[in-house]
Amino acid sequence: MNKYEEYLKMKKWDSKFRYMLLDRMRLDCDSLLSGVANHLWAGNVTDQIGYMKALWESFPADEKPEWLTMEQINEYEQKMSQEGNFKEEN
């Protein structure tokens, strides 16, 4: 279990909240990539993607979000990790 999965387990968020948080994080990524904003829920690309993957994986196979795939999360990671797209905050 990685640190992102451990954090989610500790929080004990219900599935409705996890769906909402994942969607908010997706919107953060879209805003960052479109140049509208440069703030991510997690504060940096590495943690944002780590939490998004952990949230996505936290749902059973038959309850995974239809509006976001793991492939899309990986695409966000690639695009946001490119130099100049986002300055890491710590």
N, CA, C and O atoms as a CHARMM CRD file, in Angstrom:
* protein
*
  360
    1    1 MET  N      0.84800  -1.17400   0.00000 PROA 1      0.00000
    2    1 MET  CA     0.00000   0.00000   0.00000 PROA 1      0.00000
    3    1 MET  C      0.89900   1.24400   0.00000 PROA 1      0.00000
    4    1 MET  O      1.80400   1.37000   0.82400 PROA 1      0.00000
    5    2 ASN  N      0.63000   2.16000  -0.94100 PROA 2      0.00000
    6    2 ASN  CA     1.44600   3.36800  -0.99600 PROA 2      0.00000
    7    2 ASN  C      0.86100   4.46000  -0.09600 PROA 2      0.00000
    8    2 ASN  O     -0.20300   4.28400   0.49800 PROA 2      0.00000
    9    3 LYS  N      1.57000   5.59000  -0.00400 PROA 3      0.00000
   10    3 LYS  CA     1.15100   6.64900   0.91900 PROA 3      0.00000
   11    3 LYS  C     -0.20000   7.24400   0.54600 PROA 3      0.00000
   12    3 LYS  O     -0.92500   7.71600   1.42200 PROA 3      0.00000
   13    4 TYR  N     -0.54800   7.23100  -0.72300 PROA 4      0.00000
   14    4 TYR  CA    -1.82800   7.77700  -1.16000 PROA 4      0.00000
   15    4 TYR  C     -2.97500   6.85800  -0.73700 PROA 4      0.00000
   16    4 TYR  O     -4.01100   7.32000  -0.25900 PROA 4      0.00000
   17    5 GLU  N     -2.77800   5.57800  -0.91700 PROA 5      0.00000
   18    5 GLU  CA    -3.78500   4.59900  -0.49200 PROA 5      0.00000
   19    5 GLU  C     -3.93500   4.61700   1.03000 PROA 5      0.00000
   20    5 GLU  O     -5.05000   4.52000   1.54200 PROA 5      0.00000
   21    6 GLU  N     -2.83200   4.73800   1.74500 PROA 6      0.00000
   22    6 GLU  CA    -2.88400   4.80800   3.20900 PROA 6      0.00000
   23    6 GLU  C     -3.67400   6.02900   3.67300 PROA 6      0.00000
   24    6 GLU  O     -4.46400   5.94200   4.61300 PROA 6      0.00000
   25    7 TYR  N     -3.45900   7.16100   3.01600 PROA 7      0.00000
   26    7 TYR  CA    -4.17700   8.39200   3.35800 PROA 7      0.00000
   27    7 TYR  C     -5.67500   8.20600   3.16200 PROA 7      0.00000
   28    7 TYR  O     -6.46700   8.58900   4.02300 PROA 7      0.00000
   29    8 LEU  N     -6.06900   7.61900   2.03400 PROA 8      0.00000
   30    8 LEU  CA    -7.49400   7.40000   1.76200 PROA 8      0.00000
   31    8 LEU  C     -8.10100   6.44300   2.77600 PROA 8      0.00000
   32    8 LEU  O     -9.22300   6.64400   3.23900 PROA 8      0.00000
   33    9 LYS  N     -7.35900   5.41400   3.11400 PROA 9      0.00000
   34    9 LYS  CA    -7.85100   4.44900   4.09500 PROA 9      0.00000
   35    9 LYS  C     -8.05000   5.11200   5.45100 PROA 9      0.00000
   36    9 LYS  O     -9.03300   4.84000   6.14100 PROA 9      0.00000
   37   10 MET  N     -7.11600   5.98500   5.83300 PROA 10     0.00000
   38   10 MET  CA    -7.21200   6.68700   7.10400 PROA 10     0.00000
   39   10 MET  C     -8.43200   7.62600   7.12300 PROA 10     0.00000
   40   10 MET  O     -9.10100   7.75200   8.14800 PROA 10     0.00000
   41   11 LYS  N     -8.71200   8.27500   5.99900 PROA 11     0.00000
   42   11 LYS  CA    -9.81000   9.24000   5.92800 PROA 11     0.00000
   43   11 LYS  C    -11.19400   8.57400   5.98700 PROA 11     0.00000
   44   11 LYS  O    -12.15000   9.17400   6.47800 PROA 11     0.00000
   45   12 LYS  N    -11.29700   7.36000   5.49500 PROA 12     0.00000
   46   12 LYS  CA   -12.56400   6.60800   5.50900 PROA 12     0.00000
   47   12 LYS  C    -13.70500   7.36700   4.82800 PROA 12     0.00000
   48   12 LYS  O    -14.84200   7.36500   5.29900 PROA 12     0.00000
   49   13 TRP  N    -13.37200   8.01500   3.70500 PROA 13     0.00000
   50   13 TRP  CA   -14.38300   8.74800   2.95900 PROA 13     0.00000
   51   13 TRP  C    -15.33500   7.77800   2.26800 PROA 13     0.00000
   52   13 TRP  O    -14.90600   6.73400   1.77700 PROA 13     0.00000
   53   14 ASP  N    -16.61400   8.11200   2.22600 PROA 14     0.00000
   54   14 ASP  CA   -17.57200   7.25800   1.52700 PROA 14     0.00000
   55   14 ASP  C    -17.40700   7.42600   0.01500 PROA 14     0.00000
   56   14 ASP  O    -16.73100   8.34800  -0.44000 PROA 14     0.00000
   57   15 SER  N    -18.02200   6.53900  -0.75300 PROA 15     0.00000
   58   15 SER  CA   -17.82100   6.53600  -2.20000 PROA 15     0.00000
   59   15 SER  C    -18.32300   7.82000  -2.85300 PROA 15     0.00000
   60   15 SER  O    -17.72700   8.28300  -3.82500 PROA 15     0.00000
   61   16 LYS  N    -19.39000   8.39600  -2.35000 PROA 16     0.00000
   62   16 LYS  CA   -19.91400   9.64200  -2.93200 PROA 16     0.00000
   63   16 LYS  C    -18.87100  10.75200  -2.81900 PROA 16     0.00000
   64   16 LYS  O    -18.62200  11.47300  -3.78500 PROA 16     0.00000
   65   17 PHE  N    -18.26400  10.88700  -1.64500 PROA 17     0.00000
   66   17 PHE  CA   -17.24700  11.92500  -1.45500 PROA 17     0.00000
   67   17 PHE  C    -16.03400  11.65100  -2.33200 PROA 17     0.00000
   68   17 PHE  O    -15.47600  12.57800  -2.91800 PROA 17     0.00000
   69   18 ARG  N    -15.61500  10.38600  -2.43200 PROA 18     0.00000
   70   18 ARG  CA   -14.45800  10.04100  -3.26200 PROA 18     0.00000
   71   18 ARG  C    -14.71200  10.37500  -4.73200 PROA 18     0.00000
   72   18 ARG  O    -13.81800  10.85900  -5.42600 PROA 18     0.00000
   73   19 TYR  N    -15.94700  10.11400  -5.21000 PROA 19     0.00000
   74   19 TYR  CA   -16.31400  10.49000  -6.58500 PROA 19     0.00000
   75   19 TYR  C    -16.19800  11.99900  -6.76900 PROA 19     0.00000
   76   19 TYR  O    -15.62300  12.46900  -7.75100 PROA 19     0.00000
   77   20 MET  N    -16.74700  12.75400  -5.82100 PROA 20     0.00000
   78   20 MET  CA   -16.72000  14.21700  -5.93200 PROA 20     0.00000
   79   20 MET  C    -15.28900  14.74800  -5.90100 PROA 20     0.00000
   80   20 MET  O    -14.93900  15.64500  -6.66800 PROA 20     0.00000
   81   21 LEU  N    -14.46700  14.19500  -5.01800 PROA 21     0.00000
   82   21 LEU  CA   -13.07800  14.64200  -4.92000 PROA 21     0.00000
   83   21 LEU  C    -12.31400  14.31200  -6.19700 PROA 21     0.00000
   84   21 LEU  O    -11.55400  15.14100  -6.69700 PROA 21     0.00000
   85   22 LEU  N    -12.50500  13.12600  -6.71900 PROA 22     0.00000
   86   22 LEU  CA   -11.83100  12.73700  -7.94700 PROA 22     0.00000
   87   22 LEU  C    -12.23800  13.66200  -9.09200 PROA 22     0.00000
   88   22 LEU  O    -11.39700  14.05200  -9.90200 PROA 22     0.00000
   89   23 ASP  N    -13.50600  14.01100  -9.16100 PROA 23     0.00000
   90   23 ASP  CA   -13.97400  14.91500 -10.20900 PROA 23     0.00000
   91   23 ASP  C    -13.36900  16.30500 -10.02700 PROA 23     0.00000
   92   23 ASP  O    -12.96800  16.93700 -11.00500 PROA 23     0.00000
   93   24 ARG  N    -13.30000  16.77600  -8.81000 PROA 24     0.00000
   94   24 ARG  CA   -12.68800  18.08300  -8.53800 PROA 24     0.00000
   95   24 ARG  C    -11.22300  18.06900  -8.96200 PROA 24     0.00000
   96   24 ARG  O    -10.72900  19.03700  -9.54000 PROA 24     0.00000
   97   25 MET  N    -10.53300  16.96800  -8.67100 PROA 25     0.00000
   98   25 MET  CA    -9.12500  16.86100  -9.03900 PROA 25     0.00000
   99   25 MET  C     -8.96400  16.81900 -10.56300 PROA 25     0.00000
  100   25 MET  O     -8.00400  17.36700 -11.10500 PROA 25     0.00000
  101   26 ARG  N     -9.89400  16.17500 -11.23700 PROA 26     0.00000
  102   26 ARG  CA    -9.89400  16.13700 -12.70900 PROA 26     0.00000
  103   26 ARG  C    -10.06400  17.55300 -13.26100 PROA 26     0.00000
  104   26 ARG  O     -9.37200  17.95300 -14.19700 PROA 26     0.00000
  105   27 LEU  N    -10.99300  18.30200 -12.67100 PROA 27     0.00000
  106   27 LEU  CA   -11.21600  19.67600 -13.11300 PROA 27     0.00000
  107   27 LEU  C     -9.99500  20.55700 -12.86000 PROA 27     0.00000
  108   27 LEU  O     -9.68000  21.43300 -13.66700 PROA 27     0.00000
  109   28 ASP  N     -9.30800  20.32700 -11.73900 PROA 28     0.00000
  110   28 ASP  CA    -8.05900  21.04200 -11.46400 PROA 28     0.00000
  111   28 ASP  C     -7.04500  20.79700 -12.58900 PROA 28     0.00000
  112   28 ASP  O     -6.38400  21.72500 -13.05500 PROA 28     0.00000
  113   29 CYS  N     -6.93700  19.55200 -13.00900 PROA 29     0.00000
  114   29 CYS  CA    -5.99500  19.20100 -14.07500 PROA 29     0.00000
  115   29 CYS  C     -6.38300  19.89300 -15.37700 PROA 29     0.00000
  116   29 CYS  O     -5.53000  20.44800 -16.07100 PROA 29     0.00000
  117   30 ASP  N     -7.67100  19.85700 -15.70500 PROA 30     0.00000
  118   30 ASP  CA    -8.13800  20.52500 -16.92300 PROA 30     0.00000
  119   30 ASP  C     -7.84800  22.02100 -16.87200 PROA 30     0.00000
  120   30 ASP  O     -7.41800  22.60600 -17.86600 PROA 30     0.00000
  121   31 SER  N     -8.08300  22.63800 -15.72000 PROA 31     0.00000
  122   31 SER  CA    -7.83500  24.07400 -15.57000 PROA 31     0.00000
  123   31 SER  C     -6.35400  24.39700 -15.71700 PROA 31     0.00000
  124   31 SER  O     -5.98200  25.37200 -16.37000 PROA 31     0.00000
  125   32 LEU  N     -5.52200  23.57700 -15.11000 PROA 32     0.00000
  126   32 LEU  CA    -4.07900  23.77900 -15.20800 PROA 32     0.00000
  127   32 LEU  C     -3.62300  23.68400 -16.65300 PROA 32     0.00000
  128   32 LEU  O     -2.87100  24.53400 -17.13000 PROA 32     0.00000
  129   33 LEU  N     -4.07800  22.65300 -17.34800 PROA 33     0.00000
  130   33 LEU  CA    -3.62400  22.42400 -18.71800 PROA 33     0.00000
  131   33 LEU  C     -4.16800  23.45600 -19.69800 PROA 33     0.00000
  132   33 LEU  O     -3.55800  23.70700 -20.73800 PROA 33     0.00000
  133   34 SER  N     -5.31300  24.05400 -19.37200 PROA 34     0.00000
  134   34 SER  CA    -5.87100  25.07800 -20.25900 PROA 34     0.00000
  135   34 SER  C     -5.33700  26.46800 -19.93400 PROA 34     0.00000
  136   34 SER  O     -5.62600  27.43100 -20.64400 PROA 34     0.00000
  137   35 GLY  N     -4.55900  26.57000 -18.85800 PROA 35     0.00000
  138   35 GLY  CA    -3.97500  27.84300 -18.48400 PROA 35     0.00000
  139   35 GLY  C     -4.88600  28.75300 -17.68300 PROA 35     0.00000
  140   35 GLY  O     -4.54600  29.90900 -17.43100 PROA 35     0.00000
  141   36 VAL  N     -6.04200  28.24000 -17.28100 PROA 36     0.00000
  142   36 VAL  CA    -7.00500  29.03600 -16.51800 PROA 36     0.00000
  143   36 VAL  C     -6.54500  29.23100 -15.07900 PROA 36     0.00000
  144   36 VAL  O     -6.72800  30.30800 -14.51100 PROA 36     0.00000
  145   37 ALA  N     -5.96000  28.21900 -14.49400 PROA 37     0.00000
  146   37 ALA  CA    -5.50000  28.28900 -13.10700 PROA 37     0.00000
  147   37 ALA  C     -4.25800  27.42100 -12.95900 PROA 37     0.00000
  148   37 ALA  O     -3.99300  26.55600 -13.79400 PROA 37     0.00000
  149   38 ASN  N     -3.50200  27.65400 -11.90100 PROA 38     0.00000
  150   38 ASN  CA    -2.36200  26.76900 -11.67000 PROA 38     0.00000
  151   38 ASN  C     -2.33600  26.28600 -10.22300 PROA 38     0.00000
  152   38 ASN  O     -1.29400  26.29700  -9.56600 PROA 38     0.00000
  153   39 HSD  N     -3.48200  25.87100  -9.75000 PROA 39     0.00000
  154   39 HSD  CA    -3.57100  25.31400  -8.40700 PROA 39     0.00000
  155   39 HSD  C     -4.13600  23.89500  -8.49800 PROA 39     0.00000
  156   39 HSD  O     -5.15700  23.65900  -9.14300 PROA 39     0.00000
  157   40 LEU  N     -3.46500  22.98000  -7.85400 PROA 40     0.00000
  158   40 LEU  CA    -3.93600  21.60200  -7.77900 PROA 40     0.00000
  159   40 LEU  C     -4.31000  21.29000  -6.34000 PROA 40     0.00000
  160   40 LEU  O     -3.66300  21.78200  -5.41600 PROA 40     0.00000
  161   41 TRP  N     -5.33200  20.49000  -6.13600 PROA 41     0.00000
  162   41 TRP  CA    -5.78800  20.11400  -4.80900 PROA 41     0.00000
  163   41 TRP  C     -4.62000  19.61500  -3.96200 PROA 41     0.00000
  164   41 TRP  O     -4.48900  19.98800  -2.79600 PROA 41     0.00000
  165   42 ALA  N     -3.78500  18.78400  -4.54200 PROA 42     0.00000
  166   42 ALA  CA    -2.67600  18.18400  -3.79500 PROA 42     0.00000
  167   42 ALA  C     -1.45000  19.08600  -3.71200 PROA 42     0.00000
  168   42 ALA  O     -0.51900  18.78600  -2.96600 PROA 42     0.00000
  169   43 GLY  N     -1.43200  20.18300  -4.46400 PROA 43     0.00000
  170   43 GLY  CA    -0.32300  21.11900  -4.39400 PROA 43     0.00000
  171   43 GLY  C      0.79000  20.88900  -5.39500 PROA 43     0.00000
  172   43 GLY  O      1.57100  21.80000  -5.67200 PROA 43     0.00000
  173   44 ASN  N      0.87400  19.68700  -5.94300 PROA 44     0.00000
  174   44 ASN  CA     1.89200  19.40900  -6.96000 PROA 44     0.00000
  175   44 ASN  C      1.42800  18.24600  -7.83300 PROA 44     0.00000
  176   44 ASN  O      0.53900  17.48200  -7.45700 PROA 44     0.00000
  177   45 VAL  N      2.04200  18.13100  -8.99100 PROA 45     0.00000
  178   45 VAL  CA     1.62800  17.12900  -9.97900 PROA 45     0.00000
  179   45 VAL  C      1.78100  15.70700  -9.44900 PROA 45     0.00000
  180   45 VAL  O      0.87400  14.88900  -9.60000 PROA 45     0.00000
  181   46 THR  N      2.90900  15.40900  -8.83700 PROA 46     0.00000
  182   46 THR  CA     3.17200  14.05700  -8.35200 PROA 46     0.00000
  183   46 THR  C      2.09800  13.59200  -7.37600 PROA 46     0.00000
  184   46 THR  O      1.55500  12.49700  -7.52300 PROA 46     0.00000
  185   47 ASP  N      1.79100  14.41900  -6.38500 PROA 47     0.00000
  186   47 ASP  CA     0.77600  14.03400  -5.39400 PROA 47     0.00000
  187   47 ASP  C     -0.62600  14.04400  -5.99700 PROA 47     0.00000
  188   47 ASP  O     -1.44500  13.18300  -5.67700 PROA 47     0.00000
  189   48 GLN  N     -0.90500  15.01000  -6.86600 PROA 48     0.00000
  190   48 GLN  CA    -2.23000  15.06900  -7.50300 PROA 48     0.00000
  191   48 GLN  C     -2.51500  13.75400  -8.24000 PROA 48     0.00000
  192   48 GLN  O     -3.57500  13.15200  -8.07200 PROA 48     0.00000
  193   49 ILE  N     -1.56700  13.33200  -9.04200 PROA 49     0.00000
  194   49 ILE  CA    -1.75000  12.09600  -9.80900 PROA 49     0.00000
  195   49 ILE  C     -1.77700  10.88600  -8.87900 PROA 49     0.00000
  196   49 ILE  O     -2.56700   9.96600  -9.09100 PROA 49     0.00000
  197   50 GLY  N     -0.93800  10.87300  -7.86700 PROA 50     0.00000
  198   50 GLY  CA    -0.93700   9.76100  -6.90500 PROA 50     0.00000
  199   50 GLY  C     -2.27600   9.59900  -6.22900 PROA 50     0.00000
  200   50 GLY  O     -2.78700   8.48600  -6.11000 PROA 50     0.00000
  201   51 TYR  N     -2.85300  10.71300  -5.77900 PROA 51     0.00000
  202   51 TYR  CA    -4.17300  10.64300  -5.13500 PROA 51     0.00000
  203   51 TYR  C     -5.26700  10.27600  -6.13200 PROA 51     0.00000
  204   51 TYR  O     -6.18100   9.52100  -5.80200 PROA 51     0.00000
  205   52 MET  N     -5.17700  10.80100  -7.34100 PROA 52     0.00000
  206   52 MET  CA    -6.18900  10.45500  -8.35300 PROA 52     0.00000
  207   52 MET  C     -6.16900   8.96200  -8.65800 PROA 52     0.00000
  208   52 MET  O     -7.22100   8.33300  -8.76900 PROA 52     0.00000
  209   53 LYS  N     -4.98700   8.40200  -8.79200 PROA 53     0.00000
  210   53 LYS  CA    -4.87900   6.96200  -9.06300 PROA 53     0.00000
  211   53 LYS  C     -5.42600   6.15500  -7.88300 PROA 53     0.00000
  212   53 LYS  O     -6.15400   5.18100  -8.07800 PROA 53     0.00000
  213   54 ALA  N     -5.07700   6.56000  -6.66800 PROA 54     0.00000
  214   54 ALA  CA    -5.55800   5.84100  -5.48000 PROA 54     0.00000
  215   54 ALA  C     -7.08200   5.94800  -5.36100 PROA 54     0.00000
  216   54 ALA  O     -7.75000   4.97000  -5.02600 PROA 54     0.00000
  217   55 LEU  N     -7.62100   7.12400  -5.63100 PROA 55     0.00000
  218   55 LEU  CA    -9.07400   7.28700  -5.58700 PROA 55     0.00000
  219   55 LEU  C     -9.74000   6.40300  -6.63000 PROA 55     0.00000
  220   55 LEU  O    -10.70300   5.69900  -6.32800 PROA 55     0.00000
  221   56 TRP  N     -9.22800   6.43800  -7.85600 PROA 56     0.00000
  222   56 TRP  CA    -9.80800   5.65100  -8.93700 PROA 56     0.00000
  223   56 TRP  C     -9.77200   4.16200  -8.59900 PROA 56     0.00000
  224   56 TRP  O    -10.74600   3.44100  -8.81600 PROA 56     0.00000
  225   57 GLU  N     -8.64200   3.71400  -8.06800 PROA 57     0.00000
  226   57 GLU  CA    -8.49000   2.30300  -7.70600 PROA 57     0.00000
  227   57 GLU  C     -9.33900   1.91600  -6.48800 PROA 57     0.00000
  228   57 GLU  O     -9.58900   0.73100  -6.26700 PROA 57     0.00000
  229   58 SER  N     -9.78200   2.89500  -5.70300 PROA 58     0.00000
  230   58 SER  CA   -10.55200   2.59200  -4.49600 PROA 58     0.00000
  231   58 SER  C    -11.96800   2.10100  -4.80300 PROA 58     0.00000
  232   58 SER  O    -12.65800   1.59400  -3.91800 PROA 58     0.00000
  233   59 PHE  N    -12.39600   2.25100  -6.05400 PROA 59     0.00000
  234   59 PHE  CA   -13.72900   1.80300  -6.43100 PROA 59     0.00000
  235   59 PHE  C    -13.68000   0.38300  -6.98200 PROA 59     0.00000
  236   59 PHE  O    -12.75100   0.03400  -7.70900 PROA 59     0.00000
  237   60 PRO  N    -14.67000  -0.43800  -6.64400 PROA 60     0.00000
  238   60 PRO  CA   -14.73400  -1.77400  -7.23700 PROA 60     0.00000
  239   60 PRO  C    -14.87100  -1.66100  -8.76400 PROA 60     0.00000
  240   60 PRO  O    -15.29600  -0.62500  -9.27500 PROA 60     0.00000
  241   61 ALA  N    -14.51800  -2.70700  -9.47200 PROA 61     0.00000
  242   61 ALA  CA   -14.52100  -2.69000 -10.94200 PROA 61     0.00000
  243   61 ALA  C    -15.85100  -2.22400 -11.52100 PROA 61     0.00000
  244   61 ALA  O    -15.87300  -1.49100 -12.51000 PROA 61     0.00000
  245   62 ASP  N    -16.95000  -2.63700 -10.92100 PROA 62     0.00000
  246   62 ASP  CA   -18.26300  -2.27600 -11.46000 PROA 62     0.00000
  247   62 ASP  C    -18.73400  -0.88600 -11.02000 PROA 62     0.00000
  248   62 ASP  O    -19.82700  -0.45700 -11.39100 PROA 62     0.00000
  249   63 GLU  N    -17.91800  -0.18600 -10.23600 PROA 63     0.00000
  250   63 GLU  CA   -18.27600   1.16400  -9.79200 PROA 63     0.00000
  251   63 GLU  C    -17.25500   2.21500 -10.20200 PROA 63     0.00000
  252   63 GLU  O    -17.33200   3.36000  -9.75600 PROA 63     0.00000
  253   64 LYS  N    -16.30100   1.84100 -11.04700 PROA 64     0.00000
  254   64 LYS  CA   -15.30000   2.80300 -11.49900 PROA 64     0.00000
  255   64 LYS  C    -16.01500   3.92100 -12.25800 PROA 64     0.00000
  256   64 LYS  O    -16.99000   3.66500 -12.96500 PROA 64     0.00000
  257   65 PRO  N    -15.53800   5.15300 -12.11500 PROA 65     0.00000
  258   65 PRO  CA   -16.16900   6.27000 -12.83100 PROA 65     0.00000
  259   65 PRO  C    -16.14200   6.05400 -14.34000 PROA 65     0.00000
  260   65 PRO  O    -15.11600   5.67500 -14.90400 PROA 65     0.00000
  261   66 GLU  N    -17.26600   6.29700 -14.98200 PROA 66     0.00000
  262   66 GLU  CA   -17.33800   6.18100 -16.44200 PROA 66     0.00000
  263   66 GLU  C    -16.74400   7.42000 -17.10200 PROA 66     0.00000
  264   66 GLU  O    -16.37600   7.38300 -18.27600 PROA 66     0.00000
  265   67 TRP  N    -16.65000   8.49900 -16.36500 PROA 67     0.00000
  266   67 TRP  CA   -16.20600   9.78200 -16.90900 PROA 67     0.00000
  267   67 TRP  C    -14.69200   9.98100 -16.79100 PROA 67     0.00000
  268   67 TRP  O    -14.17300  11.02200 -17.19400 PROA 67     0.00000
  269   68 LEU  N    -13.98200   8.99000 -16.24200 PROA 68     0.00000
  270   68 LEU  CA   -12.53200   9.09200 -16.12000 PROA 68     0.00000
  271   68 LEU  C    -11.92400   7.69700 -16.09300 PROA 68     0.00000
  272   68 LEU  O    -12.32700   6.84100 -15.30500 PROA 68     0.00000
  273   69 THR  N    -10.95100   7.48400 -16.96300 PROA 69     0.00000
  274   69 THR  CA   -10.26600   6.18700 -17.00500 PROA 69     0.00000
  275   69 THR  C     -8.85200   6.33900 -16.45600 PROA 69     0.00000
  276   69 THR  O     -8.34200   7.45000 -16.31400 PROA 69     0.00000
  277   70 MET  N     -8.23300   5.21300 -16.15300 PROA 70     0.00000
  278   70 MET  CA    -6.84300   5.25000 -15.70500 PROA 70     0.00000
  279   70 MET  C     -5.95100   5.76800 -16.83300 PROA 70     0.00000
  280   70 MET  O     -4.95100   6.43700 -16.57400 PROA 70     0.00000
  281   71 GLU  N     -6.30000   5.46600 -18.06400 PROA 71     0.00000
  282   71 GLU  CA    -5.53100   5.96900 -19.20200 PROA 71     0.00000
  283   71 GLU  C     -5.56800   7.49700 -19.23500 PROA 71     0.00000
  284   71 GLU  O     -4.56000   8.14000 -19.52600 PROA 71     0.00000
  285   72 GLN  N     -6.73000   8.07300 -18.93800 PROA 72     0.00000
  286   72 GLN  CA    -6.83800   9.53200 -18.90800 PROA 72     0.00000
  287   72 GLN  C     -6.00300  10.12500 -17.77100 PROA 72     0.00000
  288   72 GLN  O     -5.37200  11.16800 -17.94100 PROA 72     0.00000
  289   73 ILE  N     -6.00200   9.47200 -16.63200 PROA 73     0.00000
  290   73 ILE  CA    -5.17400   9.94300 -15.51400 PROA 73     0.00000
  291   73 ILE  C     -3.70200   9.90100 -15.91900 PROA 73     0.00000
  292   73 ILE  O     -2.94800  10.82800 -15.62500 PROA 73     0.00000
  293   74 ASN  N     -3.29400   8.82700 -16.59200 PROA 74     0.00000
  294   74 ASN  CA    -1.91300   8.72500 -17.06300 PROA 74     0.00000
  295   74 ASN  C     -1.58900   9.82400 -18.08200 PROA 74     0.00000
  296   74 ASN  O     -0.46500  10.32500 -18.11400 PROA 74     0.00000
  297   75 GLU  N     -2.56500  10.19900 -18.91200 PROA 75     0.00000
  298   75 GLU  CA    -2.36800  11.28800 -19.87100 PROA 75     0.00000
  299   75 GLU  C     -2.19300  12.61500 -19.13400 PROA 75     0.00000
  300   75 GLU  O     -1.33400  13.41800 -19.49800 PROA 75     0.00000
  301   76 TYR  N     -3.00300  12.84800 -18.10200 PROA 76     0.00000
  302   76 TYR  CA    -2.83400  14.05000 -17.28800 PROA 76     0.00000
  303   76 TYR  C     -1.40900  14.09600 -16.72200 PROA 76     0.00000
  304   76 TYR  O     -0.73700  15.12700 -16.76300 PROA 76     0.00000
  305   77 GLU  N     -0.97800  12.96400 -16.20200 PROA 77     0.00000
  306   77 GLU  CA     0.35700  12.89800 -15.61300 PROA 77     0.00000
  307   77 GLU  C      1.42900  13.28000 -16.63000 PROA 77     0.00000
  308   77 GLU  O      2.32600  14.07000 -16.33800 PROA 77     0.00000
  309   78 GLN  N      1.32200  12.71500 -17.81100 PROA 78     0.00000
  310   78 GLN  CA     2.30900  12.99700 -18.85200 PROA 78     0.00000
  311   78 GLN  C      2.28300  14.47200 -19.24200 PROA 78     0.00000
  312   78 GLN  O      3.33300  15.11100 -19.30300 PROA 78     0.00000
  313   79 LYS  N      1.11100  15.01600 -19.50400 PROA 79     0.00000
  314   79 LYS  CA     0.99600  16.40200 -19.94800 PROA 79     0.00000
  315   79 LYS  C      1.43500  17.38800 -18.86900 PROA 79     0.00000
  316   79 LYS  O      2.12600  18.36400 -19.16100 PROA 79     0.00000
  317   80 MET  N      1.04000  17.13700 -17.64100 PROA 80     0.00000
  318   80 MET  CA     1.36700  18.07600 -16.56700 PROA 80     0.00000
  319   80 MET  C      2.81400  17.96300 -16.12500 PROA 80     0.00000
  320   80 MET  O      3.35300  18.89600 -15.53100 PROA 80     0.00000
  321   81 SER  N      3.44600  16.84400 -16.40300 PROA 81     0.00000
  322   81 SER  CA     4.83700  16.64000 -16.01300 PROA 81     0.00000
  323   81 SER  C      5.81200  17.26200 -17.00600 PROA 81     0.00000
  324   81 SER  O      7.00200  17.38700 -16.71900 PROA 81     0.00000
  325   82 GLN  N      5.30800  17.65000 -18.17100 PROA 82     0.00000
  326   82 GLN  CA     6.17800  18.27500 -19.16000 PROA 82     0.00000
  327   82 GLN  C      6.68300  19.60800 -18.61300 PROA 82     0.00000
  328   82 GLN  O      5.94400  20.35900 -17.97600 PROA 82     0.00000
  329   83 GLU  N      7.90800  19.87000 -18.86800 PROA 83     0.00000
  330   83 GLU  CA     8.55200  21.08700 -18.35800 PROA 83     0.00000
  331   83 GLU  C      7.75300  22.33200 -18.72600 PROA 83     0.00000
  332   83 GLU  O      7.35000  22.51600 -19.87500 PROA 83     0.00000
  333   84 GLY  N      7.53400  23.18000 -17.72800 PROA 84     0.00000
  334   84 GLY  CA     6.87100  24.46100 -17.96200 PROA 84     0.00000
  335   84 GLY  C      5.37300  24.45300 -17.72400 PROA 84     0.00000
  336   84 GLY  O      4.76700  25.52100 -17.64400 PROA 84     0.00000
  337   85 ASN  N      4.76300  23.30200 -17.60800 PROA 85     0.00000
  338   85 ASN  CA     3.31700  23.26900 -17.40200 PROA 85     0.00000
  339   85 ASN  C      2.91800  23.60500 -15.97600 PROA 85     0.00000
  340   85 ASN  O      1.86200  24.19600 -15.75000 PROA 85     0.00000
  341   86 PHE  N      3.73800  23.23900 -15.02700 PROA 86     0.00000
  342   86 PHE  CA     3.35300  23.47600 -13.64100 PROA 86     0.00000
  343   86 PHE  C      4.58000  23.50600 -12.77700 PROA 86     0.00000
  344   86 PHE  O      5.40800  22.59600 -12.82800 PROA 86     0.00000
  345   87 LYS  N      4.70300  24.53500 -11.99000 PROA 87     0.00000
  346   87 LYS  CA     5.80000  24.64700 -11.04000 PROA 87     0.00000
  347   87 LYS  C      5.42100  23.91500  -9.77400 PROA 87     0.00000
  348   87 LYS  O      4.41700  24.24800  -9.14600 PROA 87     0.00000
  349   88 GLU  N      6.20200  22.92600  -9.38600 PROA 88     0.00000
  350   88 GLU  CA     5.91800  22.12900  -8.19300 PROA 88     0.00000
  351   88 GLU  C      5.89900  23.00100  -6.94700 PROA 88     0.00000
  352   88 GLU  O      6.79200  23.82300  -6.73900 PROA 88     0.00000
  353   89 GLU  N      4.87500  22.81600  -6.11900 PROA 89     0.00000
  354   89 GLU  CA     4.78700  23.49900  -4.83100 PROA 89     0.00000
  355   89 GLU  C      5.09500  22.49600  -3.75200 PROA 89     0.00000
  356   89 GLU  O      4.71600  21.33100  -3.87300 PROA 89     0.00000
  357   90 ASN  N      5.76400  22.90600  -2.71000 PROA 90     0.00000
  358   90 ASN  CA     6.02700  22.00700  -1.58400 PROA 90     0.00000
  359   90 ASN  C      5.77200  22.68200  -0.28400 PROA 90     0.00000
  360   90 ASN  O      5.94200  22.07300   0.77200 PROA 90     0.00000
